[in-house]
């Protein structure tokens, strides 16, 4: 046991006062005069021993009263066996201000409110000369300096919600990157300890730093989010039937029913419906928004879900769609089926060229390059096409009946057999749940007539082939990203795929695969860079992101007709932004948070024990800040006993009064 104010113990000499008084009182002789001895009969008899016992009890009551009242003012503390926490002079403090902390811990109190309250109280528990380094969910370069108690409290007061988040591994590493090169000896972590974001990476080994974990516990862990949205038919001819697919995800362990879903275009509500989402599952909704691709519009999808509401909106933009540049390389004038697909001038800039007369400038500008039944291709052309594919161009390789192996192996590394002569085999029905085939047909069909084909070459077994023969051999594969290979020529002698109902939508999907001319509906704030097609940009122009009264000038570089913009997502909020330069608006951008933050499942005590296994840590949790701080104080500073000592002192004072009055 120790004392916070041991100097008060000198007051224990006051115990001598009642002792002296009682000793003096015992030796004093009293004279009583009686006019008549008959008065003596009116006095109760009392023995000498009883008289002495009474005075001794009164003396003990007074001594114990003084003893315990002095001890109470000295503030005794029952100290722990070791001196482990709250003694470091350099302390790291992490306050989780990610969006998941907007969940409620009590009525009208968010997780961030509790975290800041805990942080203030934790600072007061440390000695006056302690310095603090404070980190948030986003990386603040100014936070690598140690702060005094007053400066730390002022910094905490300014903390607000951030759209960014970092794994705990990076946060702990940054505590060792202070400008003074002196890492904190103790780190306090105040967070909901979200599995999907904070704890997604394994922590580094560190047994020298003592960590105090303060989990923030919420009232509810139910949350819904607009997971994604996309246009299922970006290249369909009938633009009056633009189909917007919206996916709603449920991160809770219970089914949620009748969640309202609203679609807004330019602040005008287009549609509203409701959806049921199974536990830990998702549901898809189709909306016919009838959008004209030649105009620019802002849109958003809104759901009603509380108390976690930061992810109730998904912002998107629908802008102009540029034509897809398609270059078809032929060995002769063949390719009638392809010309029927890509000859649509409203969707494609399609041109054919002979392999003997190539225009490499047109190849560099193409979005899709089709090698149509080329039997003999030189190695230099194959190398050039591979480089274009690596730079984002899509390539579709359609074999000739006879092929040269060396050049094609540059584009198809697994190509093993050529010049095959096989019988026609039926193709298997594809898996329409795969993303490539999502909404590829106008209506869901339980059965579909599949084409027949005979393969003229083989690139081995491809379990991920988009189309397969019924014996499992690949017919259409994406051998590397945006590089597609067919197993048969598009001629009636080898296949009837070119006249099947799947042919046109699959060709459209391949044409749209690299999306260079189809502006994405939205981007995520976690993306480091965004590439935007911007035409007619004056030299030395500086682009800026504009949202209401906010203007940001991001890091940027212009490459041809494209602008590559760095997104400072840590300091930006979700919403619509205009890409402007001076008085001109070049693009509209929709930015949204990652859905990782929407998965608010937390690590309980046993899960935290596994995460921090082998490290020096202590966990404290409670329903409010006072309960948590009391636990910490009792654990590291000891149990305060002054209240008990004060109660005992008052008890002996009461005993003294009763002895005097009743005896």
C-alpha positions as CSV (number, residue, x, y, z in Angstrom):
1,X,0.0,0.0,0.0
2,X,1.2,3.5,-0.8
3,X,0.0,7.1,-0.3
4,X,-0.6,9.8,-2.8
5,X,0.0,12.5,-0.1
6,X,2.3,10.9,2.5
7,X,3.0,14.3,4.2
8,X,-0.4,14.1,5.8
9,X,0.9,11.2,7.9
10,X,2.7,13.7,10.2
11,X,-0.7,14.6,11.5
12,X,-0.8,11.2,13.3
13,X,0.9,12.9,16.2
14,X,-2.6,14.3,17.0
15,X,-3.4,10.9,18.4
16,X,-1.5,12.1,21.5
17,X,-4.2,14.7,22.2
18,X,-7.0,12.5,23.4
19,X,-4.5,10.3,25.3
20,X,-3.3,13.3,27.2
21,X,-6.8,14.6,27.8
22,X,-8.0,11.2,29.1
23,X,-4.9,10.8,31.4
24,X,-5.4,14.2,32.8
25,X,-9.1,13.6,33.3
26,X,-8.4,10.3,35.2
27,X,-6.1,12.0,37.8
28,X,-8.3,14.9,38.6
29,X,-10.2,14.8,42.0
30,X,-13.7,16.2,42.1
31,X,-15.3,17.4,45.3
32,X,-19.0,17.2,45.6
33,X,-20.8,19.0,48.5
34,X,-24.1,17.6,49.8
35,X,-26.5,19.5,52.1
36,X,-28.1,16.2,53.0
37,X,-26.8,12.7,52.7
38,X,-30.2,11.5,51.5
39,X,-29.3,12.9,48.1
40,X,-26.8,10.1,47.6
41,X,-29.6,7.6,47.2
42,X,-30.7,9.4,44.0
43,X,-27.4,8.6,42.3
44,X,-27.1,5.3,40.5
45,X,-24.4,3.1,41.7
46,X,-21.6,2.5,39.4
47,X,-18.6,0.4,39.9
48,X,-15.1,1.7,39.4
49,X,-14.4,-0.9,36.7
50,X,-17.3,0.0,34.6
51,X,-16.3,3.7,34.8
52,X,-12.8,2.9,33.6
53,X,-14.1,0.6,30.7
54,X,-16.3,3.4,29.4
55,X,-13.5,5.9,29.3
56,X,-11.1,3.4,27.7
57,X,-13.7,2.8,24.9
58,X,-14.2,6.5,24.3
59,X,-10.4,6.9,24.2
60,X,-10.0,4.1,21.6
61,X,-12.8,5.6,19.5
62,X,-11.1,9.0,19.4
63,X,-7.7,7.5,18.6
64,X,-9.1,5.4,15.8
65,X,-11.1,8.3,14.5
66,X,-8.0,10.5,14.3
67,X,-6.0,7.6,12.8
68,X,-8.4,6.8,9.9
69,X,-9.2,10.5,9.1
70,X,-5.5,11.2,8.7
71,X,-5.0,8.1,6.6
72,X,-8.0,9.2,4.4
73,X,-6.4,12.6,3.8
74,X,-3.1,10.9,2.9
75,X,-5.1,8.9,0.2
76,X,-3.9,5.4,0.5
77,X,-3.7,3.2,-2.6
78,X,-3.4,-0.6,-2.8
79,X,-0.7,-0.8,-5.4
80,X,-0.2,-3.7,-7.8
81,X,2.7,-6.0,-7.5
82,X,4.4,-4.6,-10.6
83,X,4.8,-1.1,-12.1
84,X,3.8,-2.0,-15.6
85,X,1.6,0.8,-17.0
86,X,0.9,4.6,-16.9
87,X,4.6,5.3,-16.0
88,X,6.1,5.9,-19.4
89,X,7.3,9.4,-20.3
90,X,6.8,8.8,-24.0
91,X,3.3,7.5,-24.9
92,X,1.7,6.7,-28.3
93,X,-2.0,7.2,-28.6
94,X,-4.2,5.9,-31.5
95,X,-7.7,7.2,-31.9
96,X,-9.8,5.4,-34.5
97,X,-11.7,8.0,-36.4
98,X,-12.7,5.8,-39.4
99,X,-16.3,5.9,-40.5
100,X,-17.2,2.7,-38.6
101,X,-16.8,4.6,-35.4
102,X,-19.9,6.6,-36.3
103,X,-21.9,3.6,-34.9
104,X,-23.6,4.4,-31.6
105,X,-22.4,3.3,-28.2
106,X,-25.3,5.0,-26.4
107,X,-28.1,7.3,-27.3
108,X,-26.7,10.3,-29.2
109,X,-23.1,9.2,-28.5
110,X,-20.9,7.8,-31.3
111,X,-17.9,5.6,-31.0
112,X,-15.7,8.5,-31.8
113,X,-17.2,10.6,-29.0
114,X,-16.4,7.8,-26.5
115,X,-12.9,7.4,-28.0
116,X,-12.1,11.1,-27.6
117,X,-13.5,11.1,-24.1
118,X,-11.3,8.1,-23.2
119,X,-8.3,9.8,-24.8
120,X,-8.7,12.9,-22.6
121,X,-9.0,10.9,-19.4
122,X,-6.1,8.6,-20.3
123,X,-3.8,11.7,-20.8
124,X,-4.7,12.9,-17.3
125,X,-3.7,9.5,-15.8
126,X,0.0,10.0,-16.8
127,X,2.5,12.2,-14.9
128,X,2.6,15.9,-15.8
129,X,5.8,15.6,-17.8
130,X,4.6,12.9,-20.1
131,X,4.7,13.6,-23.9
132,X,2.3,12.1,-26.4
133,X,2.4,11.2,-30.1
134,X,-1.1,10.9,-31.6
135,X,-2.2,9.0,-34.7
136,X,-5.6,8.8,-36.5
137,X,-7.0,6.4,-39.1
138,X,-5.4,8.4,-41.9
139,X,-1.7,9.2,-42.0
140,X,-1.2,12.8,-40.8
141,X,2.5,13.7,-41.4
142,X,2.2,16.4,-38.7
143,X,1.5,13.8,-36.1
144,X,5.1,12.5,-35.8
145,X,5.9,15.1,-33.1
146,X,5.6,14.6,-29.4
147,X,3.0,16.8,-27.7
148,X,2.6,18.0,-24.2
149,X,-0.6,17.2,-22.2
150,X,-2.2,20.5,-23.2
151,X,-1.2,20.2,-26.9
152,X,-2.4,16.6,-27.0
153,X,-5.8,17.6,-25.6
154,X,-6.2,20.4,-28.2
155,X,-5.2,18.0,-31.0
156,X,-7.8,15.4,-29.9
157,X,-10.6,18.1,-29.8
158,X,-10.0,18.7,-33.5
159,X,-10.3,15.1,-34.6
160,X,-13.3,14.4,-36.9
161,X,-14.4,11.4,-39.0
162,X,-12.1,10.3,-41.8
163,X,-13.0,8.4,-45.0
164,X,-9.6,6.8,-44.9
165,X,-8.3,3.9,-42.8
166,X,-5.1,2.0,-42.2
167,X,-4.2,-1.4,-40.9
168,X,-3.0,-1.5,-37.3
169,X,0.3,-2.9,-38.5
170,X,1.1,0.3,-40.3
171,X,0.0,2.4,-37.4
172,X,2.3,0.6,-34.9
173,X,5.2,0.9,-37.3
174,X,4.7,4.6,-37.7
175,X,4.9,5.1,-33.9
176,X,8.6,4.2,-34.3
177,X,9.1,6.8,-37.0
178,X,9.0,9.9,-34.8
179,X,11.0,12.9,-35.8
180,X,13.0,12.6,-32.6
181,X,13.7,8.9,-33.4
182,X,12.5,8.0,-29.9
183,X,9.6,5.5,-30.1
184,X,7.0,5.5,-27.3
185,X,7.4,3.0,-24.5
186,X,3.7,2.6,-24.1
187,X,0.9,2.7,-26.7
188,X,-2.8,3.2,-26.1
189,X,-5.1,1.9,-28.8
190,X,-8.7,3.2,-28.7
191,X,-10.7,1.6,-31.5
192,X,-13.6,-0.8,-32.4
193,X,-10.8,-3.2,-33.7
194,X,-12.6,-3.9,-36.9
195,X,-11.6,-7.2,-38.5
196,X,-12.0,-6.1,-42.1
197,X,-9.8,-3.0,-42.0
198,X,-7.7,-2.5,-38.8
199,X,-6.8,-6.2,-38.2
200,X,-6.5,-7.4,-41.8
201,X,-2.7,-7.7,-41.6
202,X,-0.6,-9.7,-39.2
203,X,1.2,-7.5,-36.6
204,X,5.0,-7.2,-36.5
205,X,6.8,-8.8,-33.6
206,X,7.2,-6.2,-30.8
207,X,7.8,-7.3,-27.1
208,X,9.3,-4.0,-25.9
209,X,6.3,-1.8,-26.2
210,X,3.5,-2.2,-23.7
211,X,0.1,-1.8,-25.4
212,X,-3.2,-0.8,-23.6
213,X,-6.2,-1.9,-25.7
214,X,-9.5,0.0,-25.2
215,X,-12.2,-1.6,-27.4
216,X,-15.2,0.5,-28.2
217,X,-18.4,-1.6,-27.9
218,X,-21.5,-0.6,-29.9
219,X,-25.2,-1.1,-29.3
220,X,-25.7,-2.9,-32.6
221,X,-23.6,-4.5,-35.3
222,X,-26.2,-4.5,-38.1
223,X,-25.3,-2.7,-41.3
224,X,-26.4,-2.6,-44.9
225,X,-24.4,-1.1,-47.8
226,X,-24.9,-0.3,-51.5
227,X,-22.1,-2.6,-52.6
228,X,-21.8,-1.6,-56.2
229,X,-23.7,-0.5,-59.3
230,X,-23.1,-1.0,-63.0
231,X,-24.7,-0.7,-66.4
232,X,-25.4,-4.3,-67.6
233,X,-25.8,-3.2,-71.3
234,X,-23.3,-0.4,-72.0
235,X,-23.2,-1.2,-75.7
236,X,-26.8,-2.1,-76.4
237,X,-28.4,-0.4,-79.4
238,X,-31.6,0.5,-77.6
239,X,-30.4,3.2,-75.2
240,X,-33.9,3.8,-73.9
241,X,-33.5,0.5,-72.0
242,X,-30.4,1.3,-70.0
243,X,-30.3,-1.2,-67.2
244,X,-28.7,-0.1,-63.9
245,X,-27.9,-3.1,-61.7
246,X,-27.6,-2.3,-58.0
247,X,-26.3,-4.8,-55.4
248,X,-27.1,-4.4,-51.7
249,X,-25.0,-6.3,-49.2
250,X,-26.0,-7.3,-45.6
251,X,-23.1,-7.5,-43.2
252,X,-25.2,-8.6,-40.2
253,X,-26.0,-12.2,-39.1
254,X,-29.8,-11.7,-39.4
255,X,-32.0,-11.3,-42.5
256,X,-33.1,-7.7,-43.2
257,X,-36.5,-7.1,-44.8
258,X,-38.1,-4.3,-46.7
259,X,-35.1,-2.0,-47.0
260,X,-36.1,1.0,-49.1
261,X,-33.9,1.6,-52.1
262,X,-34.1,4.9,-54.1
263,X,-32.5,6.0,-57.3
264,X,-31.8,9.7,-57.9
265,X,-30.7,11.4,-61.1
266,X,-29.7,15.1,-60.8
267,X,-31.5,15.3,-57.5
268,X,-34.7,13.9,-59.1
269,X,-36.0,10.7,-57.7
270,X,-36.5,8.2,-60.5
271,X,-37.5,5.1,-58.7
272,X,-38.1,3.5,-55.3
273,X,-38.4,-0.1,-54.3
274,X,-37.7,-2.3,-51.3
275,X,-35.5,-5.4,-51.0
276,X,-35.0,-8.3,-48.7
277,X,-31.4,-9.3,-48.0
278,X,-30.4,-12.6,-46.4
279,X,-28.0,-12.8,-43.5
280,X,-24.4,-12.1,-44.5
281,X,-25.6,-12.1,-48.1
282,X,-26.5,-9.7,-50.9
283,X,-29.4,-9.0,-53.3
284,X,-29.5,-7.5,-56.8
285,X,-32.0,-5.0,-58.2
286,X,-32.5,-3.9,-61.8
287,X,-33.6,-0.3,-62.6
288,X,-34.5,0.9,-66.1
289,X,-33.2,4.5,-66.0
290,X,-33.6,5.2,-69.7
291,X,-30.4,7.3,-69.9
292,X,-29.1,9.0,-73.0
293,X,-25.3,8.4,-73.1
294,X,-24.7,11.7,-75.0
295,X,-25.4,13.7,-71.8
296,X,-23.7,14.0,-68.4
297,X,-25.7,13.4,-65.3
298,X,-25.1,12.8,-61.6
299,X,-26.8,10.0,-59.8
300,X,-26.9,8.4,-56.4
301,X,-28.5,5.3,-54.8
302,X,-29.9,5.7,-51.3
303,X,-30.9,3.1,-48.8
304,X,-32.4,3.7,-45.3
305,X,-30.3,1.9,-42.7
306,X,-29.5,3.0,-39.2
307,X,-27.6,3.6,-36.9
308,X,-24.7,3.1,-39.3
309,X,-25.5,5.5,-42.1
310,X,-22.2,6.6,-43.5
311,X,-22.5,4.1,-46.3
312,X,-26.2,4.6,-47.1
313,X,-25.4,6.4,-50.4
314,X,-23.5,5.3,-53.5
315,X,-22.7,8.1,-55.9
316,X,-22.3,7.6,-59.6
317,X,-22.0,9.5,-62.9
318,X,-23.3,8.7,-66.3
319,X,-21.3,10.5,-68.9
320,X,-20.7,10.5,-72.6
321,X,-19.6,7.1,-74.0
322,X,-17.0,7.3,-76.7
323,X,-17.0,4.9,-79.6
324,X,-14.8,1.8,-79.2
325,X,-11.9,1.8,-81.6
326,X,-11.7,-1.7,-83.2
327,X,-8.9,-2.6,-85.6
328,X,-9.2,-5.9,-87.5
329,X,-6.1,-7.5,-89.0
330,X,-6.8,-9.9,-91.9
331,X,-4.7,-12.1,-94.1
332,X,-7.2,-11.6,-96.9
333,X,-10.7,-10.0,-97.2
334,X,-12.4,-12.5,-94.9
335,X,-14.3,-11.5,-91.8
336,X,-18.0,-10.9,-92.8
337,X,-19.3,-12.0,-89.4
338,X,-17.1,-9.6,-87.5
339,X,-18.0,-6.7,-89.9
340,X,-21.7,-7.4,-89.1
341,X,-20.9,-7.0,-85.4
342,X,-18.4,-4.1,-85.3
343,X,-19.7,-2.2,-88.4
344,X,-22.2,-0.4,-86.2
345,X,-21.0,3.2,-86.5
346,X,-23.0,4.4,-83.5
347,X,-20.9,2.2,-81.2
348,X,-17.6,1.4,-83.0
349,X,-14.9,3.0,-85.1
350,X,-14.1,-0.1,-87.0
351,X,-11.5,-0.5,-89.6
352,X,-9.8,-3.4,-91.4
353,X,-6.2,-3.7,-92.5
354,X,-4.2,-6.4,-94.2
355,X,-1.2,-7.8,-92.3
356,X,0.9,-6.9,-95.3
357,X,0.0,-3.2,-95.0
358,X,-0.2,-2.4,-91.2
359,X,-0.7,1.1,-89.8
360,X,1.0,1.0,-86.4
361,X,-0.4,4.4,-85.4
362,X,-3.9,3.1,-85.8
363,X,-3.0,0.0,-83.7
364,X,-1.7,2.3,-80.9
365,X,-5.1,4.1,-80.9
366,X,-7.2,1.0,-80.9
367,X,-9.1,-0.3,-77.9
368,X,-9.6,-3.8,-79.4
369,X,-7.3,-5.5,-81.9
370,X,-8.6,-8.6,-83.7
371,X,-6.2,-11.0,-85.2
372,X,-8.5,-12.6,-87.7
373,X,-7.3,-16.0,-89.1
374,X,-3.7,-15.1,-89.6
375,X,-1.8,-18.2,-90.6
376,X,1.7,-16.8,-90.6
377,X,2.7,-13.9,-88.4
378,X,6.3,-12.6,-87.8
379,X,7.8,-12.4,-84.4
380,X,8.1,-8.6,-84.4
381,X,4.4,-8.1,-84.9
382,X,3.6,-10.6,-82.1
383,X,6.0,-8.7,-79.8
384,X,4.4,-5.3,-80.7
385,X,0.9,-6.7,-80.0
386,X,2.0,-8.1,-76.7
387,X,3.4,-4.7,-75.6
388,X,0.1,-3.0,-76.7
389,X,-1.8,-5.6,-74.6
390,X,0.4,-4.9,-71.6
391,X,-0.5,-1.2,-72.0
392,X,-4.2,-1.9,-71.7
393,X,-5.3,-2.8,-75.2
394,X,-7.6,-5.8,-75.7
395,X,-6.7,-8.5,-78.2
396,X,-8.9,-11.1,-79.7
397,X,-7.1,-14.0,-81.5
398,X,-9.1,-16.0,-84.0
399,X,-7.0,-18.8,-85.5
400,X,-6.6,-19.8,-89.2
401,X,-7.0,-23.4,-90.2
402,X,-3.2,-23.6,-90.2
403,X,-0.9,-21.6,-87.9
404,X,2.8,-21.0,-87.2
405,X,3.6,-21.9,-83.7
406,X,6.6,-19.6,-82.7
407,X,4.9,-16.2,-83.2
408,X,1.6,-17.2,-81.6
409,X,3.5,-18.6,-78.5
410,X,4.5,-15.0,-77.8
411,X,0.8,-14.2,-77.3
412,X,-0.4,-17.5,-76.0
413,X,2.5,-18.9,-73.8
414,X,0.6,-22.2,-73.1
415,X,0.0,-22.9,-76.8
416,X,1.0,-26.6,-77.2
417,X,-0.6,-28.0,-80.3
418,X,-1.5,-26.5,-83.7
419,X,-2.9,-27.6,-87.0
420,X,-5.4,-30.0,-85.4
421,X,-8.0,-31.8,-87.4
422,X,-10.8,-32.9,-85.1
423,X,-14.5,-33.5,-85.4
424,X,-17.1,-30.9,-84.3
425,X,-18.0,-31.0,-80.6
426,X,-20.9,-29.3,-78.9
427,X,-20.0,-26.4,-76.5
428,X,-21.1,-26.6,-72.9
429,X,-23.6,-24.1,-71.5
430,X,-21.5,-21.3,-69.8
431,X,-21.8,-20.3,-66.1
432,X,-23.9,-17.2,-66.4
433,X,-23.1,-16.3,-62.8
434,X,-19.6,-15.4,-63.7
435,X,-19.0,-11.6,-64.0
436,X,-18.1,-11.8,-67.7
437,X,-21.6,-13.2,-68.5
438,X,-23.5,-11.1,-66.0
439,X,-26.7,-9.7,-67.7
440,X,-25.3,-10.8,-71.0
441,X,-28.8,-12.0,-72.0
442,X,-31.9,-10.0,-72.1
443,X,-33.8,-12.6,-70.0
444,X,-32.7,-15.4,-67.8
445,X,-33.0,-18.7,-69.7
446,X,-32.8,-22.2,-68.1
447,X,-31.8,-23.7,-71.4
448,X,-30.0,-22.2,-74.5
449,X,-29.0,-23.7,-77.8
450,X,-25.2,-24.0,-77.8
451,X,-23.1,-24.0,-81.0
452,X,-20.7,-26.7,-82.3
453,X,-17.1,-26.2,-83.2
454,X,-13.9,-28.1,-83.9
455,X,-10.6,-26.9,-82.5
456,X,-7.6,-26.2,-84.7
457,X,-5.2,-25.6,-81.8
458,X,-4.9,-26.3,-78.1
459,X,-3.5,-24.3,-75.2
460,X,-3.9,-27.0,-72.5
461,X,-6.6,-27.3,-69.8
462,X,-8.1,-24.0,-68.7
463,X,-10.5,-24.4,-65.8
464,X,-11.4,-20.7,-66.1
465,X,-12.2,-20.8,-69.8
466,X,-15.2,-18.6,-70.7
467,X,-16.6,-21.2,-73.1
468,X,-15.7,-24.9,-73.1
469,X,-16.4,-27.9,-75.2
470,X,-18.6,-30.5,-73.4
471,X,-15.4,-32.6,-72.9
472,X,-13.9,-29.8,-70.9
473,X,-11.4,-28.4,-73.5
474,X,-11.4,-24.6,-73.7
475,X,-13.1,-22.9,-76.6
476,X,-12.8,-19.2,-75.6
477,X,-10.3,-18.2,-72.9
478,X,-8.9,-15.0,-71.5
479,X,-5.3,-16.3,-71.3
480,X,-4.0,-13.1,-69.7
481,X,-6.1,-10.0,-68.8
482,X,-7.8,-8.6,-71.9
483,X,-6.2,-11.2,-74.3
484,X,-8.8,-13.6,-75.6
485,X,-8.3,-16.7,-77.7
486,X,-10.8,-18.7,-79.8
487,X,-10.2,-22.4,-80.6
488,X,-11.8,-22.3,-84.0
489,X,-11.9,-20.0,-87.1
490,X,-15.2,-18.1,-87.6
491,X,-16.1,-20.0,-90.7
492,X,-19.0,-22.4,-91.4
493,X,-16.5,-25.2,-92.0
494,X,-15.2,-25.1,-88.5
495,X,-17.9,-23.6,-86.3
496,X,-21.5,-22.2,-86.1
497,X,-20.6,-20.1,-83.1
498,X,-20.7,-17.0,-85.3
499,X,-24.4,-17.5,-86.0
500,X,-25.3,-18.4,-82.4
501,X,-27.3,-16.1,-80.1
502,X,-24.3,-15.8,-77.8
503,X,-21.9,-14.5,-80.5
504,X,-22.9,-10.8,-80.6
505,X,-23.2,-10.2,-76.8
506,X,-19.9,-12.0,-76.2
507,X,-18.2,-9.8,-78.9
508,X,-19.7,-6.7,-77.3
509,X,-18.5,-7.8,-73.9
510,X,-14.9,-8.3,-75.2
511,X,-15.0,-4.9,-76.9
512,X,-16.1,-3.3,-73.6
513,X,-13.7,-5.3,-71.5
514,X,-10.9,-2.8,-71.1
515,X,-13.4,0.1,-70.6
516,X,-11.1,2.7,-72.0
517,X,-13.9,4.5,-73.7
518,X,-16.6,3.7,-71.2
519,X,-16.2,6.0,-68.2
520,X,-16.7,4.0,-64.9
521,X,-19.8,4.9,-63.0
522,X,-17.7,5.6,-59.9
523,X,-14.3,5.3,-58.3
524,X,-13.2,4.5,-54.8
525,X,-11.4,6.9,-52.5
526,X,-8.8,4.2,-51.9
527,X,-7.6,4.4,-55.5
528,X,-4.2,6.1,-55.6
529,X,-4.6,7.3,-59.2
530,X,-7.4,7.8,-61.7
531,X,-6.9,8.0,-65.4
532,X,-9.5,10.1,-67.2
533,X,-9.9,10.7,-71.0
534,X,-9.8,14.5,-71.5
535,X,-9.9,16.0,-74.9
536,X,-8.8,19.5,-76.0
537,X,-7.0,20.3,-72.8
538,X,-4.9,23.5,-73.3
539,X,-1.1,23.2,-72.7
540,X,0.1,23.8,-69.1
541,X,-3.5,23.5,-67.8
542,X,-3.9,22.7,-64.1
543,X,-6.8,20.5,-63.2
544,X,-8.6,20.8,-59.9
545,X,-11.3,18.8,-58.1
546,X,-14.3,20.9,-57.2
547,X,-17.2,20.0,-54.9
548,X,-19.5,22.8,-53.7
549,X,-17.1,25.2,-51.9
550,X,-14.2,22.8,-51.8
551,X,-11.4,23.0,-54.3
552,X,-8.4,20.7,-54.4
553,X,-5.4,20.7,-56.8
554,X,-4.2,17.1,-56.8
555,X,-0.9,15.8,-58.1
556,X,-1.4,15.2,-61.9
557,X,0.2,14.5,-65.2
558,X,-1.1,14.8,-68.7
559,X,-0.3,12.0,-71.2
560,X,-1.7,12.6,-74.6
561,X,-5.5,12.9,-74.3
562,X,-5.5,11.4,-70.8
563,X,-5.1,13.0,-67.4
564,X,-3.7,10.9,-64.6
565,X,-4.8,12.4,-61.3
566,X,-3.7,11.3,-57.8
567,X,-6.7,11.1,-55.4
568,X,-6.0,12.4,-51.9
569,X,-8.7,10.1,-50.5
570,X,-7.6,10.6,-46.9
571,X,-8.9,14.1,-46.8
572,X,-11.8,13.8,-49.2
573,X,-15.5,12.9,-48.6
574,X,-17.6,10.7,-50.8
575,X,-19.7,12.6,-53.4
576,X,-19.6,14.2,-56.9
577,X,-16.6,16.2,-58.0
578,X,-16.1,18.2,-61.2
579,X,-12.7,18.1,-62.9
580,X,-12.1,21.8,-63.9
581,X,-9.5,24.0,-65.3
582,X,-10.0,27.7,-65.1
583,X,-13.7,28.1,-66.2
584,X,-14.1,24.9,-68.1
585,X,-15.4,21.6,-66.7
586,X,-13.9,18.5,-68.4
587,X,-15.2,15.6,-66.4
588,X,-17.5,14.5,-63.6
589,X,-16.3,12.1,-61.0
590,X,-18.1,10.1,-58.4
591,X,-16.1,9.0,-55.4
592,X,-17.2,6.4,-52.8
593,X,-15.7,4.7,-49.9
594,X,-14.5,1.1,-49.9
595,X,-17.1,-1.4,-48.7
596,X,-14.4,-2.9,-46.3
597,X,-15.2,-0.2,-43.9
598,X,-18.9,-1.2,-44.0
599,X,-18.1,-4.6,-42.5
600,X,-18.3,-3.5,-38.9
601,X,-17.7,-6.9,-37.3
602,X,-15.2,-6.5,-34.5
603,X,-12.7,-8.7,-32.8
604,X,-13.8,-9.9,-29.4
605,X,-11.5,-10.5,-26.5
606,X,-10.5,-14.0,-27.5
607,X,-9.8,-12.8,-31.1
608,X,-7.7,-9.9,-29.8
609,X,-5.8,-12.3,-27.7
610,X,-4.8,-14.3,-30.8
611,X,-3.9,-11.1,-32.7
612,X,-1.7,-9.8,-29.9
613,X,-0.3,-13.2,-28.9
614,X,3.3,-13.0,-27.8
615,X,3.1,-9.2,-27.2
616,X,3.0,-7.1,-24.0
617,X,-0.6,-5.9,-23.9
618,X,-3.6,-5.3,-21.5
619,X,-7.3,-5.1,-22.5
620,X,-9.8,-3.0,-20.7
621,X,-13.5,-2.7,-21.7
622,X,-16.7,-1.3,-20.2
623,X,-20.0,0.3,-20.9
624,X,-18.7,3.9,-20.5
625,X,-15.5,5.8,-20.1
626,X,-15.7,6.1,-16.3
627,X,-15.9,2.3,-15.9
628,X,-13.0,1.8,-18.2
629,X,-10.8,4.5,-16.5
630,X,-11.6,3.0,-13.1
631,X,-10.4,-0.4,-14.3
632,X,-7.2,1.1,-15.6
633,X,-6.6,3.1,-12.5
634,X,-7.1,0.0,-10.3
635,X,-4.9,-2.1,-12.5
636,X,-1.9,0.2,-12.8
637,X,-2.2,2.8,-10.1
638,X,-3.9,0.7,-7.5
639,X,-7.2,0.7,-5.7
640,X,-8.0,4.0,-3.9
641,X,-8.8,3.3,-0.2
642,X,-9.5,6.8,1.1
643,X,-13.3,6.5,0.8
644,X,-13.2,3.4,2.9
645,X,-10.9,5.0,5.5
646,X,-13.2,8.1,5.7
647,X,-16.2,5.8,6.2
648,X,-14.4,4.0,9.1
649,X,-13.3,7.3,10.7
650,X,-17.0,8.5,10.7
651,X,-18.0,5.1,12.1
652,X,-15.7,5.6,15.1
653,X,-16.9,9.2,15.6
654,X,-20.4,7.8,15.8
655,X,-19.4,5.1,18.3
656,X,-17.8,7.9,20.5
657,X,-21.1,9.9,20.5
658,X,-23.1,6.8,21.4
659,X,-20.7,5.9,24.2
660,X,-21.0,9.4,25.7
661,X,-24.8,9.7,25.3
662,X,-26.0,6.2,26.2
663,X,-23.5,5.0,28.8
